[in-house]
Amino acid sequence: MHVDRSPAEPLAAPRGAEAEQGAPDRQPVVLARGVTKTYGRTRALAGVDLEVRAGEVLGLVGHNGAGKSTLMRVLAGLEACDEGTVAVRGRDASGEAGPRAAAFRGVRMAYQETSLCPDLTVAENIWVSSRHCLPRLRWRRAAGEAARRRLDEMFPGHKVTPRDRIEDLSLAQRQMVEIARASLVDRLDLLILDEPTESLGPDAARSLYDYVRALTARGVAVLLISHRIREVLSVADRVAVLRDGAVIAERPAAGLGEHDVLTLMGAQVAARTEDERVRAATAGSGDRPVTAELRGATGPGLRDVSVRVGAGEVVGLAGLAGQGQQEVLERLWHPVRRDTRVHGTRAYVPGDRQRSGVLPLWTVAENLIVTAMRGIARRGLRRPAEEGAVVRDWVERLAVRGGPDAAMTELSGGNQQKVIVARAFASAAEIVLLDDPFRGVDVHTKTDLYRLIRQEAARGRSVVWYSSENAEMVHCDRVYVLRAGQVVAELTGEEISEERIIAVSFAEVGGVTETGGAGAARSRDGGVPSHG
Ligand SMILES: Nc1ncnc2c1ncn2[C@@H]1O[C@H](COP(=O)(O)OP(=O)(O)OP(=O)(O)O)[C@@H](O)[C@H]1O
């Protein structure tokens, strides 16, 4: 089982000896005791005890819907708990929870989905969030300056200006601004990072963790939530495991292995079998009928790209973020040009569920069935019983916590993403286009989804899959590695490995001689593109 993206280099500088022992003498910054929180029928937190200490990185892991985000909101004082106490710097602050609670002022949170207002500029967002520590006179300029300085410190090469509107930024840039926003406060005690690197490239992730180390050296506590277990183990001093709304283990990170953490999380950790690899290696694609094809496609973001997708084939689009992968998907989704041929109906799974994908006012069932219902209908009439059966089947297959009748907004981020994936596969689409679809999905569920993709391919569906996690590409039959809008390698079967993809992505183009790809080794620009 491939569980995590493994960056080419460790994400953080090694921990000090004190951290290795779990830093037992550090003062707690935030201390939660017996915290419970219930939403309607859902008991999100069932008596959490947790201590976050000054100068440490505490990693928090748990399955989708375990209660991580809820706990963070309670620790940050954004929501009151039903029972229990939350003390900040030794003082019980639970009674004061609320968006402007002074007791929680030093506890700041960077959200996974970002809390930024898309219509406002970077500077305006910073002002809204940090106005209590910015001057009122010439506030826009002051906020812009503060944002620029912090972004420079955290993410060198970010290419964001204070005047950019949030909606014009890439997902990675929005995430950078969100993290910078959270850190901008007069006195920072605890910085909570909710899956901060899901949208960041490896370079930006490394920069972030360098900054985190600098923060902890100054005594700030950092709480890191992530599904990337290896990343958590490489960055955190201690790890807390949340399971079904309770912290079931708190351990020093040193000495913990990925497998230990997964077991504590309750994942069924099967030893990694080679079956996907074998399937991929043996699933020859040459004789399949072609369902989709780009032939020398050129245009915005693409240069002479040729890509072939066979029936029942899983085709990966890999490489550094922003190298043309999404443009390929876009072409296949809207095949308006002559250089693109598509023979079959399509479904699209967006990775950016904030911008597109989730219909927030609808239930899980409605979100899930919206594409499939046309195929289920007879003579234009909907068939509720059949729709209900499809919904139940997918909710069960993907273990969507919350069930069919929950409102989409009641679901955890990972569970929302599962519904969007289920929507595409529940439809009758012959070609499923996946745009980095598994961000925020827990390790266990991801493994199920990889299996699902293979099963659906075995039934004859074609899948075109862009993933920012190169390790996921081993589940593909064929992988096109893109760079600067060109295909620089086409890998099949045993050739597909994370190491190979990384090597090809960074290689001097003159030296890239991976063969087979129609655009292989044609690129003439030798520069390594920036990303993240
Ligand atoms: N505002 C809400 N209304 C109703 N239910 C909610 C709400 N917020 C969270 N829940 C429920 O509480 C449970 C815990 O959700 P939470 O978002 O804290 O999980 P999580 O561990 O952060 O998951 P993920 O890894 O998917 O982000 C879930 O079952 C979720 O559906």
The ligand as a Gaussian input file, in Angstrom:
#p B3LYP/6-31G(d) Opt

LIG

0 1
 N      -20.921000      21.917000      11.414000
 C      -21.174000      20.607000      11.478000
 N      -22.437000      20.134000      11.459000
 C      -22.696000      18.826000      11.536000
 N      -21.748000      17.858000      11.645000
 C      -20.479000      18.248000      11.667000
 C      -20.109000      19.631000      11.568000
 N      -18.762000      19.710000      11.617000
 C      -18.314000      18.442000      11.723000
 N      -19.329000      17.566000      11.747000
 C      -19.225000      16.109000      11.865000
 O      -18.330000      15.829000      12.922000
 C      -17.482000      14.737000      12.574000
 C      -16.040000      15.172000      12.688000
 O      -15.750000      16.063000      11.620000
 P      -14.336000      16.792000      11.444000
 O      -14.469000      17.755000      10.306000
 O      -13.911000      17.343000      12.747000
 O      -13.421000      15.545000      11.046000
 P      -11.913000      15.516000      10.529000
 O      -11.190000      14.537000      11.368000
 O      -11.372000      16.896000      10.456000
 O      -12.083000      14.904000       9.067000
 P      -11.241000      15.144000       7.682000
 O       -9.974000      14.382000       7.813000
 O      -12.128000      14.516000       6.639000
 O      -11.081000      16.628000       7.486000
 C      -17.856000      14.308000      11.177000
 O      -18.711000      13.176000      11.272000
 C      -18.605000      15.491000      10.627000
 O      -19.574000      15.059000       9.704000

